[in-house]
Amino acid sequence: MRLLLVEDHIELCQELREKLQQAGFAVDCATEGNEGRFMGESEPYDIIILDLGLPDISGLNILKAWRRRNIKTPVLILTARDAWHEKVDGFRAGADDYLSKPFHFEELLVRLHALLKRSAGMGGNDIAIGRLKLDEFSQSAQWSAADGVRNIILTGIEFRILRYMMLHPRHIVSASQLVEHVYDFNAEKESNVIEVYISRLRKKLGKNIICNRRGQGYYLNLDALHDTH
């Protein structure tokens, strides 16, 4: 999943970027408010972390501008401002969650996972469809069968692709769309590489789990995921 981090504290921004990348996110950073506002309006992010105390423009005004433009990307406010009325202002402006500094990264990560599942209309603690479950913390998958559970080790890009598809289980997603959501802005992106990762996922999950519709893209075979035979 692709994440935008708008944070003017450069050291914190770099630290969070590294940890979020290790947690399976493609991360773009903006240390100025106007830059972050533009990126949030022009790139297809899955989730945004937004600081309020930015030097050039209020994070609250950025959030209001996004919502006026009908940008529905989930936004988690991360700020040192923790007064109750400031939290109320943040939620009224369209925030989906609010975390005060200082914070533990593990809590931030859990909140991000929860927001992504909620925005996808998926309840519960896990990303699971039928016999397939994704473990976001180990970045692996489990396949439940009659003879037990099979653990599936995934590479970083395989994990990002599978997570995106499982959070959009009824969508056909093109290779270029997957590229936009599993790579950050500065990464070298080639849509034909997606075919290689899809092929690897099919070998690990089963050939009939991810299907291809010619000229449109890839989709999950929900019947195969729910098949108990």
Backbone bond lengths (Angstrom), bond angles and torsions (degrees), N, CA, C in turn:
res aa  C-N    CA-C-N  psi(-1)  N-CA   C-N-CA  omega(-1)  CA-C   N-CA-C  phi
1 M - - - 1.451 - - 1.534 108.99 -
2 R 1.316 114.94 144.64 1.467 119.91 -175.91 1.526 109.92 -97.77
3 L 1.328 115.88 130.62 1.463 122.26 -172.98 1.519 110.30 -124.96
4 L 1.337 115.58 138.46 1.465 121.69 173.43 1.517 108.38 -106.38
5 L 1.337 115.81 126.56 1.458 122.58 177.59 1.524 108.29 -112.12
6 V 1.339 116.63 114.78 1.464 121.94 178.17 1.527 106.93 -108.49
7 E 1.332 115.79 104.09 1.462 121.90 -172.95 1.527 108.19 -151.45
8 D 1.361 117.25 123.68 1.464 119.59 -174.55 1.521 113.37 -84.87
9 H 1.328 118.18 -14.49 1.468 120.97 177.33 1.529 107.31 -79.12
10 I 1.327 116.09 105.17 1.468 120.82 -169.40 1.524 112.42 -61.02
11 E 1.330 117.86 -43.79 1.467 120.14 -179.02 1.521 111.24 -64.17
12 L 1.334 116.94 -43.50 1.462 120.19 177.85 1.520 110.83 -64.77
13 C 1.316 116.19 -38.98 1.462 121.11 179.21 1.527 110.69 -60.89
14 Q 1.326 116.78 -45.82 1.466 120.62 179.97 1.525 111.51 -66.69
15 E 1.338 116.08 -40.66 1.457 120.06 179.66 1.536 111.05 -63.88
16 L 1.320 116.07 -45.39 1.461 119.80 179.94 1.524 111.17 -66.30
17 R 1.312 116.59 -38.40 1.465 119.66 179.79 1.528 110.65 -59.69
18 E 1.326 116.31 -46.30 1.466 119.98 -179.68 1.525 111.26 -62.50
19 K 1.337 116.77 -44.66 1.463 119.96 -178.38 1.524 111.45 -67.95
20 L 1.315 117.25 -38.86 1.459 120.51 179.34 1.525 111.46 -68.59
21 Q 1.324 116.85 -36.17 1.460 119.87 175.78 1.523 110.48 -64.54
22 Q 1.330 116.78 -40.92 1.464 120.49 176.96 1.522 111.54 -63.88
23 A 1.348 116.17 -28.06 1.462 121.13 180.00 1.528 112.39 -85.39
24 G 1.328 117.56 3.34 1.455 120.14 173.12 1.512 115.85 100.34
25 F 1.329 117.88 18.35 1.455 120.88 178.25 1.523 110.59 -105.37
26 A 1.331 115.77 146.61 1.456 121.60 167.19 1.522 105.79 -90.93
27 V 1.336 117.63 118.06 1.468 121.26 -166.80 1.525 111.45 -116.25
28 D 1.342 115.45 128.15 1.460 122.40 168.58 1.520 108.02 -110.20
29 C 1.326 116.85 140.79 1.464 121.16 -177.78 1.522 111.33 -117.83
30 A 1.324 115.29 144.63 1.460 122.38 171.61 1.517 107.39 -134.23
31 T 1.335 116.54 128.89 1.469 120.31 -179.45 1.527 111.80 -102.43
32 E 1.324 117.26 -0.28 1.460 121.94 174.85 1.524 109.09 -125.66
33 G 1.332 115.33 146.23 1.448 120.01 -174.04 1.518 114.33 -63.41
34 N 1.336 117.36 -45.81 1.466 120.09 -177.80 1.524 111.63 -64.49
35 E 1.331 115.77 -36.51 1.458 119.90 176.24 1.530 109.64 -63.87
36 G 1.333 116.43 -45.54 1.450 120.49 179.29 1.506 112.36 -63.90
37 R 1.320 116.55 -39.89 1.468 120.26 178.31 1.522 110.47 -60.35
38 F 1.337 116.46 -46.49 1.463 120.38 -179.48 1.534 110.85 -62.55
39 M 1.331 117.11 -44.45 1.461 120.32 -178.98 1.524 110.96 -63.46
40 G 1.335 116.29 -40.50 1.454 119.60 179.09 1.511 113.22 -65.31
41 E 1.329 116.59 -24.94 1.459 121.31 -179.93 1.524 112.84 -89.30
42 S 1.331 116.77 -21.25 1.464 119.31 -170.96 1.520 114.69 -112.08
43 E 1.343 118.37 -14.13 1.462 121.29 -177.98 1.534 109.97 -116.58
44 P 1.350 117.38 149.52 1.475 121.18 -175.22 1.528 112.95 -85.97
45 Y 1.322 117.10 73.09 1.460 120.11 -178.06 1.530 111.41 -78.33
46 D 1.328 114.58 151.26 1.455 120.90 176.42 1.525 111.42 -90.96
47 I 1.335 116.26 -25.37 1.460 120.99 -179.24 1.528 108.89 -161.74
48 I 1.336 116.47 152.65 1.464 121.53 -177.29 1.526 109.78 -132.11
49 I 1.337 115.61 136.71 1.468 122.02 169.50 1.520 106.51 -106.91
50 L 1.336 116.58 124.75 1.463 121.01 -172.09 1.526 111.26 -127.63
51 D 1.330 115.46 123.27 1.466 120.96 172.60 1.530 108.28 -82.79
52 L 1.321 117.14 147.78 1.466 120.51 179.35 1.521 112.61 -89.12
53 G 1.349 117.07 -36.99 1.461 120.92 -173.48 1.509 112.98 -87.41
54 L 1.323 117.64 64.62 1.463 121.68 -179.54 1.532 109.93 -89.95
55 P 1.336 118.08 152.28 1.470 120.19 -170.94 1.519 114.32 -72.49
56 D 1.336 118.91 -29.58 1.459 119.95 -171.24 1.526 113.98 -105.41
57 I 1.337 116.67 -27.90 1.457 120.43 -178.72 1.524 107.99 -153.59
58 S 1.300 117.38 142.72 1.458 121.22 -179.21 1.522 111.12 -64.64
59 G 1.321 115.13 135.91 1.461 118.88 175.35 1.508 111.92 -59.86
60 L 1.324 116.71 -31.76 1.462 120.96 178.22 1.530 110.42 -64.18
61 N 1.319 116.95 -39.81 1.468 120.36 178.26 1.526 111.56 -68.78
62 I 1.331 115.99 -34.75 1.466 119.73 175.82 1.525 109.92 -62.10
63 L 1.326 115.70 -46.78 1.458 120.79 -179.22 1.532 110.96 -61.65
64 K 1.321 116.71 -44.09 1.465 119.94 178.39 1.525 111.15 -61.11
65 A 1.343 115.84 -39.40 1.470 119.74 179.69 1.526 110.72 -64.85
66 W 1.331 116.77 -41.95 1.468 119.66 177.70 1.525 111.12 -60.89
67 R 1.319 116.14 -45.50 1.466 118.78 -177.19 1.529 111.04 -67.58
68 R 1.342 117.52 -34.44 1.472 119.68 176.25 1.517 111.07 -63.28
69 R 1.334 115.94 -31.52 1.470 120.37 178.23 1.524 112.02 -86.13
70 N 1.324 115.81 9.38 1.468 123.10 178.07 1.521 112.46 63.24
71 I 1.327 116.35 31.27 1.460 121.41 173.18 1.529 107.13 -82.60
72 K 1.320 116.30 113.96 1.462 121.50 -171.38 1.527 113.19 -100.23
73 T 1.317 117.57 8.63 1.464 121.22 179.59 1.527 110.39 -54.66
74 P 1.339 118.28 131.36 1.471 119.76 177.48 1.524 111.34 -58.64
75 V 1.334 115.85 134.64 1.468 121.63 -177.92 1.524 109.28 -123.52
76 L 1.331 115.43 125.37 1.452 122.12 173.35 1.522 107.64 -106.01
77 I 1.337 116.29 119.73 1.462 121.04 176.84 1.528 109.12 -81.40
78 L 1.330 115.16 128.56 1.464 121.73 178.34 1.522 107.29 -123.14
79 T 1.341 117.37 110.69 1.461 118.92 -171.19 1.517 111.80 -155.60
80 A 1.325 114.68 159.33 1.463 120.53 175.93 1.520 111.65 -80.80
81 R 1.321 116.82 -9.65 1.456 121.19 179.41 1.532 108.98 -82.02
82 D 1.322 117.01 108.64 1.462 119.21 -174.14 1.525 113.55 -120.83
83 A 1.329 117.91 13.39 1.463 120.15 176.35 1.527 109.06 -65.37
84 W 1.326 116.52 146.12 1.459 119.72 -174.08 1.525 112.36 -60.84
85 H 1.349 116.46 -36.38 1.471 118.75 -177.58 1.528 111.07 -71.01
86 E 1.343 116.97 -28.49 1.462 119.31 176.55 1.522 110.70 -71.68
87 K 1.332 116.24 -35.53 1.464 119.39 174.59 1.519 110.58 -63.99
88 V 1.332 115.82 -42.50 1.467 119.85 178.02 1.525 110.33 -60.41
89 D 1.334 117.16 -43.79 1.466 121.05 178.22 1.529 110.96 -60.31
90 G 1.335 115.78 -40.12 1.456 120.07 179.64 1.515 112.08 -63.58
91 F 1.314 116.75 -45.77 1.466 119.93 179.64 1.523 111.16 -67.55
92 R 1.321 117.26 -37.23 1.462 119.90 177.82 1.521 111.81 -66.01
93 A 1.334 116.37 -29.79 1.468 120.44 178.55 1.525 112.11 -75.90
94 G 1.334 116.45 -13.12 1.463 119.32 177.21 1.510 115.32 118.27
95 A 1.348 117.56 12.52 1.464 119.66 177.44 1.523 110.47 -68.95
96 D 1.325 115.90 149.94 1.463 121.19 178.30 1.525 111.60 -99.99
97 D 1.326 116.75 -22.15 1.458 120.68 177.17 1.520 108.05 -158.75
98 Y 1.332 115.87 166.95 1.464 121.20 -173.01 1.521 107.79 -146.73
99 L 1.319 117.01 124.82 1.456 121.65 179.11 1.525 108.85 -130.69
100 S 1.335 116.04 127.74 1.467 121.11 -176.49 1.526 111.40 -91.14
101 K 1.318 115.79 144.86 1.461 122.32 172.40 1.524 108.92 -84.39
102 P 1.336 118.44 145.90 1.471 127.56 -5.98 1.529 110.99 -72.81
103 F 1.325 116.46 160.33 1.457 121.10 -175.34 1.520 109.26 -146.69
104 H 1.313 116.18 164.29 1.459 122.03 173.43 1.526 108.50 -96.68
105 F 1.314 116.30 134.53 1.464 119.52 -177.47 1.521 111.17 -58.36
106 E 1.334 117.74 -36.22 1.457 121.06 -178.93 1.524 111.07 -59.67
107 E 1.336 116.88 -37.13 1.467 119.20 178.27 1.524 110.48 -69.16
108 L 1.333 116.49 -41.69 1.457 119.85 176.79 1.518 110.62 -57.54
109 L 1.327 116.55 -44.55 1.455 121.18 -177.48 1.528 111.16 -64.06
110 V 1.315 116.85 -43.80 1.467 120.32 179.22 1.529 110.28 -61.88
111 R 1.319 116.62 -41.13 1.464 120.18 179.66 1.527 111.18 -65.51
112 L 1.325 117.13 -39.77 1.462 120.24 177.57 1.520 111.04 -62.90
113 H 1.328 116.46 -45.48 1.466 120.09 178.24 1.522 110.90 -59.06
114 A 1.334 116.17 -43.02 1.466 120.25 -179.19 1.528 111.29 -63.88
115 L 1.328 116.88 -41.44 1.462 120.47 179.48 1.523 111.59 -64.28
116 L 1.314 116.91 -41.61 1.462 120.43 179.80 1.520 111.20 -63.61
117 K 1.326 116.62 -43.44 1.464 119.50 178.66 1.526 111.00 -66.32
118 R 1.339 116.15 -40.63 1.462 119.64 -179.35 1.524 110.77 -64.12
119 S 1.345 116.79 -42.49 1.468 119.72 -178.93 1.523 111.49 -67.11
120 A 1.335 116.38 -23.59 1.468 120.83 177.21 1.525 111.89 -89.43
121 G 1.342 116.75 0.66 1.464 120.26 -179.40 1.508 112.97 72.28
122 M 1.325 116.62 26.01 1.463 121.36 -176.95 1.520 108.90 -108.68
123 G 1.327 117.63 121.31 1.455 121.56 179.16 1.516 111.64 -91.15
124 G 1.326 115.96 179.08 1.455 120.38 178.15 1.512 112.36 83.04
125 N 1.320 114.65 178.45 1.457 120.94 -176.47 1.518 113.47 -89.32
126 D 1.328 116.81 -18.22 1.462 120.43 -173.30 1.521 111.40 -115.76
127 I 1.317 115.36 156.65 1.462 121.13 167.40 1.524 105.47 -91.23
128 A 1.310 116.56 104.85 1.459 120.49 -174.49 1.517 110.08 -141.80
129 I 1.315 115.51 137.05 1.466 122.17 174.53 1.523 107.44 -134.31
130 G 1.305 115.48 112.93 1.451 118.93 179.76 1.514 112.16 59.23
131 R 1.313 116.22 -121.15 1.461 121.99 -175.81 1.527 113.24 -88.23
132 L 1.336 116.71 -4.04 1.462 121.04 -176.43 1.526 110.55 -106.71
133 K 1.321 116.52 128.35 1.460 121.88 177.51 1.520 109.05 -129.15
134 L 1.329 114.68 140.18 1.460 121.05 -179.89 1.517 109.17 -107.35
135 D 1.316 116.07 129.60 1.467 121.63 176.19 1.523 107.59 -98.98
136 E 1.338 116.84 107.40 1.458 120.61 -174.71 1.525 113.00 -71.23
137 F 1.312 117.90 -24.15 1.458 120.32 -175.89 1.537 111.41 -84.61
138 S 1.337 117.40 -38.09 1.463 119.67 176.00 1.527 111.40 -91.40
139 Q 1.350 116.82 -7.18 1.467 122.97 -178.07 1.527 111.01 53.08
140 S 1.328 114.01 49.34 1.458 121.64 178.05 1.519 108.06 -136.21
141 A 1.322 116.18 176.34 1.461 121.53 179.64 1.520 109.91 -129.14
142 Q 1.315 115.78 158.51 1.461 121.82 175.81 1.524 109.24 -128.52
143 W 1.310 115.18 135.11 1.465 121.35 177.95 1.527 108.27 -114.30
144 S 1.321 116.69 119.03 1.467 121.87 -178.24 1.521 109.81 -92.03
145 A 1.310 115.42 125.94 1.467 121.58 178.18 1.520 109.18 -131.43
146 A 1.325 115.78 174.29 1.457 119.95 -177.74 1.518 111.88 -61.87
147 D 1.321 116.78 -29.87 1.461 120.50 -177.55 1.532 112.96 -94.43
148 G 1.344 117.30 9.55 1.457 120.17 176.71 1.513 112.69 129.29
149 V 1.323 115.05 -169.13 1.461 121.54 -177.40 1.520 109.61 -105.54
150 R 1.329 115.11 130.96 1.465 120.82 178.58 1.527 108.67 -105.27
151 N 1.336 116.47 124.84 1.460 121.41 177.51 1.521 110.07 -85.52
152 I 1.322 115.93 136.58 1.458 121.64 -176.38 1.525 108.75 -120.99
153 I 1.308 116.56 115.88 1.461 121.63 179.27 1.525 108.96 -82.22
154 L 1.332 116.55 131.88 1.455 122.05 -177.70 1.527 111.01 -119.43
155 T 1.322 116.24 146.14 1.464 119.73 169.77 1.521 108.42 -76.93
156 G 1.333 116.25 171.02 1.454 119.87 -177.85 1.521 113.29 -58.58
157 I 1.333 117.39 -46.85 1.469 120.20 -178.52 1.522 110.52 -71.59
158 E 1.321 118.08 -37.88 1.467 120.35 176.21 1.519 110.72 -58.78
159 F 1.339 116.07 -42.47 1.452 120.23 178.96 1.525 110.91 -63.08
160 R 1.329 117.85 -44.67 1.464 120.85 -178.77 1.527 111.04 -63.07
161 I 1.325 116.52 -42.84 1.463 120.07 -179.97 1.522 110.55 -63.75
162 L 1.333 116.40 -47.70 1.462 119.71 -177.83 1.521 110.69 -65.17
163 R 1.335 117.93 -40.69 1.467 119.98 178.70 1.524 110.44 -62.36
164 Y 1.327 117.44 -43.44 1.464 119.42 -179.82 1.520 110.93 -62.47
165 M 1.323 116.86 -43.02 1.459 120.13 -178.83 1.528 111.90 -68.86
166 M 1.326 117.42 -35.94 1.459 119.96 179.48 1.530 111.64 -72.63
167 L 1.330 117.18 -27.19 1.459 119.98 175.68 1.531 111.82 -81.79
168 H 1.330 116.95 -9.12 1.466 122.43 176.21 1.535 108.08 -132.49
169 P 1.328 116.80 60.68 1.465 120.55 -168.05 1.527 115.11 -68.44
170 R 1.301 118.27 -20.69 1.470 120.32 -177.34 1.531 112.17 -105.42
171 H 1.326 115.71 12.96 1.460 120.33 -178.76 1.528 110.61 -105.41
172 I 1.318 115.45 147.78 1.460 121.15 166.73 1.523 106.68 -93.41
173 V 1.325 117.41 121.98 1.465 120.93 -176.14 1.527 109.53 -114.21
174 S 1.311 115.30 130.99 1.459 120.38 -179.49 1.526 110.53 -78.19
175 A 1.330 115.57 164.50 1.460 120.36 177.55 1.525 110.39 -62.19
176 S 1.336 117.21 -40.62 1.465 119.93 -179.67 1.524 110.85 -67.09
177 Q 1.329 117.42 -34.09 1.463 120.60 177.19 1.523 110.50 -66.29
178 L 1.324 116.80 -41.83 1.464 120.05 177.50 1.523 110.73 -63.11
179 V 1.322 116.97 -40.35 1.460 120.55 177.88 1.527 110.44 -57.83
180 E 1.335 116.70 -42.59 1.464 121.02 -177.98 1.525 112.76 -65.10
181 H 1.339 116.76 -24.74 1.456 119.65 -173.46 1.533 114.25 -106.51
182 V 1.330 118.16 -8.76 1.469 118.71 -179.95 1.530 112.68 -114.72
183 Y 1.339 117.06 -6.45 1.463 121.02 176.99 1.519 109.62 -119.80
184 D 1.348 116.95 148.45 1.453 119.56 174.95 1.529 109.77 -83.05
185 F 1.338 115.49 177.76 1.462 121.59 -172.03 1.518 112.45 -61.28
186 N 1.331 117.72 -36.55 1.466 121.52 -173.30 1.527 114.09 -90.15
187 A 1.311 116.58 -5.87 1.465 119.39 -177.74 1.526 110.84 -72.72
188 E 1.330 115.41 149.11 1.458 119.73 173.75 1.524 107.64 -74.76
189 K 1.338 115.67 121.20 1.460 120.33 -171.22 1.521 110.24 -119.16
190 E 1.304 116.54 124.47 1.451 122.36 174.25 1.523 107.79 -133.60
191 S 1.335 116.90 121.22 1.460 120.24 -174.37 1.525 112.45 -64.12
192 N 1.354 117.88 -26.59 1.464 118.13 -179.05 1.527 112.04 -70.34
193 V 1.351 117.20 -18.22 1.459 120.11 176.26 1.531 110.00 -66.69
194 I 1.328 117.07 -30.09 1.459 120.95 179.28 1.524 110.62 -58.34
195 E 1.320 117.22 -37.58 1.469 120.76 179.26 1.527 110.57 -58.99
196 V 1.328 116.10 -37.22 1.467 120.22 -179.83 1.524 110.02 -65.84
197 Y 1.334 116.63 -45.47 1.470 120.00 -179.32 1.528 111.61 -68.44
198 I 1.319 117.67 -36.54 1.469 120.14 176.60 1.522 109.86 -63.27
199 S 1.327 116.69 -40.57 1.462 120.75 178.20 1.525 111.21 -62.04
200 R 1.342 116.19 -40.99 1.471 119.84 178.29 1.520 111.32 -65.88
201 L 1.345 116.55 -39.97 1.459 119.68 178.32 1.529 111.31 -63.98
202 R 1.318 116.82 -38.29 1.470 120.27 178.72 1.522 110.84 -63.16
203 K 1.317 116.63 -37.93 1.464 119.66 178.81 1.524 110.78 -66.41
204 K 1.327 116.85 -34.62 1.462 120.53 -177.59 1.528 112.48 -81.96
205 L 1.343 116.22 -36.37 1.459 120.40 -174.96 1.519 113.27 -95.44
206 G 1.316 116.17 -31.60 1.460 121.65 -172.30 1.519 108.18 127.40
207 K 1.326 116.90 139.34 1.465 121.47 -173.30 1.521 113.19 -62.26
208 N 1.334 116.69 -27.22 1.467 119.04 -174.64 1.523 113.89 -93.86
209 I 1.329 118.23 5.68 1.470 120.75 -177.62 1.527 111.48 -81.20
210 I 1.327 116.99 -42.39 1.463 121.20 176.65 1.517 108.15 -111.37
211 C 1.327 115.21 120.77 1.465 120.39 -177.65 1.521 110.50 -108.78
212 N 1.317 115.12 162.22 1.455 121.97 -178.77 1.520 109.42 -121.81
213 R 1.325 116.34 130.11 1.456 121.02 172.36 1.520 107.60 -106.96
214 R 1.306 115.61 114.81 1.463 121.28 -172.22 1.534 111.72 -53.55
215 G 1.320 114.43 130.47 1.450 120.41 177.24 1.522 114.59 80.78
216 Q 1.352 117.29 -5.14 1.464 119.43 -177.82 1.527 112.62 -120.82
217 G 1.335 117.04 -50.74 1.454 117.82 179.42 1.514 112.57 148.93
218 Y 1.331 115.76 -153.65 1.456 122.79 -172.90 1.527 110.57 -113.08
219 Y 1.339 115.14 151.81 1.458 120.02 176.52 1.523 109.28 -150.98
220 L 1.335 114.90 157.79 1.461 120.55 178.42 1.518 109.98 -82.45
221 N 1.314 116.10 136.95 1.460 122.27 175.76 1.525 107.65 -83.51
222 L 1.317 117.62 94.42 1.460 121.81 -174.26 1.524 111.50 -66.42
223 D 1.325 117.13 -31.99 1.474 119.73 177.64 1.523 110.60 -62.76
224 A 1.335 115.82 -42.50 1.465 119.74 -179.92 1.531 111.16 -67.65
225 L 1.334 116.29 -35.58 1.464 119.56 179.34 1.512 112.46 -67.98
226 H 1.316 117.39 -29.35 1.463 121.19 -178.76 1.528 112.42 -96.97
227 D 1.329 116.95 -5.89 1.470 120.02 -179.23 1.525 110.10 -64.60
228 T 1.303 117.21 128.17 1.474 121.70 -178.47 1.523 112.51 -98.04
229 H 1.322 117.72 0.81 1.473 120.42 -179.16 1.526 111.23 -90.22
